[in-house]
Amino acid sequence: MKISLQGKVFIVLVLGLLMRVFFSCTPPPPIEINFNSILLEGIDNSGKFLQVYSNIDTMYSEAVAIKLTLFDSLYFPSTDYYAGALKSLGITPASALSVYYTFKPLFRVEQIRITTLLDMAPDVKAGDDITDHFVFSTGNSFALYKTYNQALSTFNSEQPYPYAWVVLILKKRVQAPNAQFRVSVSLENGDILEANTNIYTIMP
């Protein structure tokens, strides 16, 4: 059966439309990201809920908490890049239902190490590794703490943003007027992401 020129044009248009619909509605595979930056913020842990979006420099002695965020500086904080990339291919992302991008770390987090930079108590001096004095949270409620391994899993799992965070919650009371910490994160490729917190004023 011979197809006319108009028929061929129609078939090409239909195939093009089907491809556009397919790419607009089908969730893309996870985008690989490389954790290459670290951010530390003081968190208010003095109330019923962790204030995970507060960046403070004064804390109560029994409510010290630090938000640790790892991110890929190439993508964080905007995902507009992906919409632009699709449009450059002649594909307009669906507008009724947004395309759901997910992100997966290229290199896994293998270790989190926390060191105090100031004397914290008579038995905890500057330079001591105090990782074991911390528990972890991934939400705004401190009713259920996460273990160290669960904190690592939070960073290593597939997620909806090109970054991931956990809150480090100090179990031990700080017996000093100030506190400062260093957080080191080791990746499986040998890279170490490291940063110091601000110097926090500690209230009794």
N, C-alpha and C positions, 0 to 999 in steps of 0.2 A: 504494500500500500504506500503510495507516494504522498508525502506530507507537503503541503503548500508552504510558501515562505511565511505567510501569516501564522500558520500552525506552528512552525518552528520557533518563531518569535514568541508566540504564546507559551510554548513549552519552556523556553529559556526563562521567561518572566516568572512562570509558576515555580520552577526550580529555584530561582533566585529568592523568591518570596519565602519558600519553604526553608531555605537555608537561613534567612534572616530570622524567621520565627524560631527555628531550632536553636541558633546561637543566642537569641535574646531571652529564651525561656529556660534553657538547660543550664543548671549551675555549673560553672567552670571547675576544673580540678583545683585542688589547693595550690596556692602560690607559695613558692619557697621563699623564705625570708632569712636573713642573716642577722642575728642579734649582734650589733656592733656598738651599741650605746647603752648607758645606764643612767638612771635618774633616782635620786633618793629624796624623799619628802617626809617631814615630820607629820604625824597623824594624831588627831585628838582621840584618845582612848579613855577619856575620863567619864563618859556618860554610858547610857544603856547600849548605844550602838557605836561602832567605829565610824568616825567621820573620815571616810577614805578619800574625800576630795578636799580636805583641809590641809594647808601647808603651814605649819606652825613652828615657832621656835621656843615655846615655853610649854613644859609638860609637868605633870605631877610625878612624884618619885615612883609611884607604883602603877603608872599608866603610860609608860614609854613605848611608843610604837613608830615604826618607820615603814613607809611604802616604798617597795623596791620595784621599779619598772624597767624592763628590758625591751628594746625596740630596734627596728631596722631604720636607720636614719634616711635611707633612700625613699621609704614610703610613709613614714610616720610624720604628721598625724593624718594626712589626707589620703583618701582612696580615689580621688578624682582622676588620678593617673590611669586607672583601669578603664574608666568610661571613655576617656580620650583615646586610649589604645584601640578599643573596639570600634570607635567611630572612624578611626583612621583606616580600618579595614572595610569600611562600608557597612558596618553593623551597628545599628542603633539599639542600645540596651532597652529592655522592656521598661515602660514607665508605670504601668498598672501595678506590677509586682517587681520591685527592684531586684537586680541581679545580686545573689547572695555569694559574696566572695569569702573564701576561707584562706587561712594562712598556716603554713607549717614550717617550723624552724629547720633550716638546713643542717645545723649542728646543735646537738642536744646539750642542755645544761647538765653538767656532771656534779658540780659542787657549789655550795654557797658557804662562805666563811665570813664570820662577823668578829671584828676585833674592837676592843674599847681603846680609844686614844687618850683617855683621861682616867685617873684613878676613880673607880666607881663605888668601891666599898673597901673595908679593911682587908678582905680576902680576894679582891679583884682589882688588879693594878693595870696601869696603862701598858698596852702591848699584849694583854692577855686575850687568848681566843675565847670568846664567850658565846659561840654558836649554840652550845648545848643549853644555854639559858633562854633561848627563844622558842616560841611556838609560832604558828603561821595561820593566816586567815586569807581567804579569797573573796570575802564579802563584807557587808557592813555590820554584820552581827558577830559578836565574839562568843556566842553560845557554843559553837562547835569549832574547835581549833583543828588545824590540819597538822599532820606530821611532816617531818623534814622531807621524806620521800614523796608525799603528796604535793608539797610545794614544788619540788622538781618536776613532777608530772604536769603541774599547771603550766609551767614554761614549755614543756616538751610536747604538749598535745596540740591538736589542730584547733584553731581559734578564729573568731570572726574579725579580728583586727591584726594589723602588723606589729602588735606589741602584746605584752602580757605583764601582769603584776601580781604580787602577793604582799601582804602586810606582815612585817616582822614584829612580833609582840614580845617584849622583854618580861620574863616571869620574875626576875629578881629586882628588888627595890634598889633604886639608886640612892646611895648615901653620900652625895656630894652636891655642891651648888650648880655644877655644870656637867654636861655629858656630851661626848662626841664619839662617833663610831666610824669604822671603815668596813665597807662591804666589798668582798671580792667574789666574783662569779667566774667559775672555770667552765669552758666549753670543751666539747670532745675533740675539737681540732687543735687544742692547745692554747687558744686565745684566753686571756683573762681580762674581764671587765671589772674595773675597780673605781670606787669613788668614796669620798669622805662626806659624812653628813655635816650640816651646820653645827655650830656649838649651841647646844640647847640649854636654856635656863631651867633648872629643876626646882619645883616647889614641893615642900613637904606634904 
